[in-house]
């Protein structure tokens, strides 16, 4: 793997010096930069290629959420990670739409090394600039308009329960992906990996879900015109049906609720990549769909031409 640029941002120089010492064994594979402010970080990124930025949340002037929002706009291909503390709730919520991952501060060196290695490997897999920009630049994955309206109505209904909200979210692959990302981030401090969307909603609670929907607008409805409503509906239906069948199979095989829930989530999210491409580059993705459809029709015609002479009279 070629050398990757990693930028650390913290207003305390001692913290940066400590990070430099802790990560010294990785100096052959990482080109590390250090900045004591958001402004300095942006200046470094204008001069040097940075694949990964890790920023403290609480800084004077430009805080971590504001910095990462600016990085997303100027350098969408850069992976963005935020270091946060329990007292940073409000600021951290603002980073929900711009940070790919949350780490609790102080962060153990071994965990930080693992996260950096994993992020750099992921970045290396995405070799095409357009793909890097598409994946790293995503702010939120859109939901079907009907799903989005349903969740909005439930959130605004004072009689709705956490089970009502969870039942809607677990039917939608984009909402499920987001709540699972959040509930498994260091910010919420759950030590066991949560893999069930409905359980994630229960753990986050109604107040946080309402904040995500109404204030932060983490969820949105799909509005890109190039892709047909039929395609999107089929994608969502296929994902949910796959999830239901996967859970039923696991219940029959293992008869363990946790494994069944995990199978459901795997089935629900198995086509998430299609949604990412459809949301980030809808025109190009529509062209791909049209090409695939044309090739399928040509293939069917070829098969018919060659099968007809072989059919019994």
N, C-alpha and C positions, 0 to 999 in steps of 0.2 A: 504494500500500500504506500503510495507516495505521501510525502510530508503534507500534513494538514495544518491550516492556520486556525488557531484558537485564541480568542480574545477574552480576557478576564477583566471585569469592570467592578471596582469597589472603591468607595471614597476613603477607605482606611488603607494606607500604604503597608502597614504591618500585615494585614490580611493577604494582600497581593504577594508580599515577600514570603509568607508562609506557604501560599499556593505554589510559588515558584520552586521552593525547596521540596515540597511534597511530590511535585510532578517532574522533578529533575530526571528520574529514570526514563521518562517518555520523551526526552529532548531530541532523540534521534528520529522520532516519527512525527513530532509536533513542532510547529513554529509558533511559539507562544508570544502573545502581546499582552500588555498590562496597561490599564487606564484607570485614573482616579476620578473620572467624571464622565457623564454621558457625552458631553461636547468633545472631550478628548477621544473617546471611543469612536465617534463618528469621523473624526479627522483621520484616525488610524485606518479605518475601513475605506476611506477614500484613497489612501495611498497603498494599502497592502491587501491581498486577497485573504478574506476571513471565511472559513467554512462553518465555524461554530462560535457563537458568542454566549458567555455565561456571565450574567449580570446580577449584582446585588439589587434588592428591591428598594431599600430605603437609602436614598442618597440626596444630599442637598441640591437644590436647583432641579435638574432633570432626573426624576426617579427612574427605577428600572422599567416600569410599565410604559412610560413615555419614551424611553430610549428604544425599547424593543419595537414599539409601534413605528418609530422612525426608521429603524433598521428594516423592518418588514416592507416599508414603502420604498426605501432606497436599494436594499439588497435582499429581495424576496427569496433568493436561493440559500441564504444563510440559515442554519439551524439555530433556534433561539431557546435558551434555557435561563430560568430565573431562580435566584436563591432568595428564599423568603423565610420569615419568622412568624410565629403564631400571632404576633401583634400587628401584622401587616394585612389584616383581612381586607380592608377596603381597597388598598393599593393592589393586592393580589387579584382581587376580582376583576380589576381593570386589565390585568395581564392575561386573563383567561383566553381572550381572542387573539393574542399575539405571541404567546409563549407555547412552545411545543412540549415543554416539560417543566415541572416544578421540583426543586430540591430544597430540603429543609436546611436552614442555616443554624449552627455550623454544620457543614457537610463533611462526613468522614472521608479521608483521602482515598481509601480503597473504593468506596462507592463512586466518588467523583471520577476516578480512573476508569471504572467500568462504564459509566455513562458516557464519558468522552470516547472511549474505544468503540462502543456500540454506535454512537452517533456518527463517528467518522466512517465506520464500515458501511452504515446506511447511506451516507453521503456519497461514498465511493461507488456504491451499486448504481446510483442514478448518474449515469455518464452523460446523458444528453442534457444540455443547458435548459431546454424547454421543460423537461421532466423535473429537474431540480426546482425550477421556478414554480412549476405547477404545484408540486407537493409541499414545498416550504412556504409558499405564498398563500396557502388556503387559510382563510379566516374562520369560516364555518361551513359545514356541509349542509346543503339545503334539504328540506323535507318536502314531501308532496304537499301541495296547497291544502288538500283536505285534512291531512294530518296536522299541519301547522295551525289551521283554524280550530281543529278539535282541541289541541293542547292549549291554545289561547282561551278558548271558552271555558275549559276546565279550570285553568289557573284563575280566571276571573270569577268563577263560581264559588261563593263562600261555603257552599255545602260539599264541595269536592274533597276527596280524601287522598292520602298518599298512594293508596292502592289504585284509585282512578287514574292518577297521573302516571304511575308506573305501568299500568296496563296499556296506555297510549304509547309511551316512550319505547317499551319493549317490542312494539310492532314496527318501529321506524329505525332503519339502520343508522341514519346519520345522528339522530338524537341519542341512540344507544351508544354509539361510538364516543360521543362527547361526554356523556355522564360517566362512562367507564374510564375515560382518560382522566377526568377530574377526580373521581373517587379513589383512583389508584395513585394519584400524585402525592408527593410528600406533604403537601400543604394540609391535607385532611388527616394525615397521621394514622391511617389504618395499616396495621402490620401484616394483615393477611390479604393476599391478592383477591380482589372482588371481580368476578367474571359474569355476574348476572345483572342485566340492566335494571330489573325490578328491585333487586336487593340494593343496588347502587342508589336508586331513588329513595328507598327507605333510609339509607344511611345519611344521604345528603340532607334529606328533610324538605318539607314544603317551602320553607322560607328561602333556602338556597335555590331550589328549582324555580321559584317565582322570580327571584333576582336574575337568574340566568335567562329566563324567557322575557320578562317585562323590562328590566333595566339594562342588562348587558346585551340583550338581543343575540345571545349565542346561537339560538335556533332561528332559522329563516325558512321561507318557502321558496321552492324552485321557480325561477322566473326566466330562465334562459330559453328564448324562443326557438332556436334551431332544432332542439330535440322534441319529438312528438310526445304528447301526453300519454299516448298508448305505450311507447317505449318505457317511459318513466314508471307508469303504473305496473307494467309487466315486471320491471326490475324490482320494485318494492314487493309485489306479490310473490315473485319467485323467491326473494330473500326470506320473507316471513314463512312461506310454505316449507322451504328447506329447513328453517329453524324448527318448525313444528315437527316435521318428520324425523329430524336428527334427535330431538328430545325423546320422541316416542321410541325410536330404535334403542337409544341408550337406556331408557327406563326398562325396556324388555330385556336388554342384555345384562345390565349391572344392577338395576333396581336401587340406585343411589341418587338422591335428589341433587346433590352438588354436581355429580358427573352429568346428570341429565340437563341441569341448567347450563353447564359449560358447553355441552353439545348444542343446545339451543343458540347460545351466543355465537359459537363458531359458524353455525348455519346461517344465522342472521347477517353476519359480517363478511361472509365468504366472497361476496361480489362488491365489497366496498371500493375496490380499485376502479371499477367501472364508474361509480358515482364521482370519485375524485376527478377522473378524466373528463366526465361529462360536465362537471361543475366548473372546472378550471379552463377547459378549452372546448366549449360546446360545438363550435363550427367544425373544427378538425375532427372531433369525435363523431359528428354527424356524417362527415365524409367517409370515415372508417366504416360506419354502419352501412352506408349505401354501397360501398365497395364489397363488403362481406355479403350483403344481400344479393348483389349482382353475381358474384362468384358462385353463391349457392344455387341461383337459378340456372346459371350456365352448367354447373355440375349436374343438376337434375336433368337438364335437357340432354347432356352427354350420356347419362345413365339410361335414359329412355331410348335414345337412338340405338344404343348397343344392346339393350335388353329385348327390344321388340323382335328382332330376328330369332332370338333364342327361345321365345315363348312358344309353347305348344299350340298348334292350330286346332 
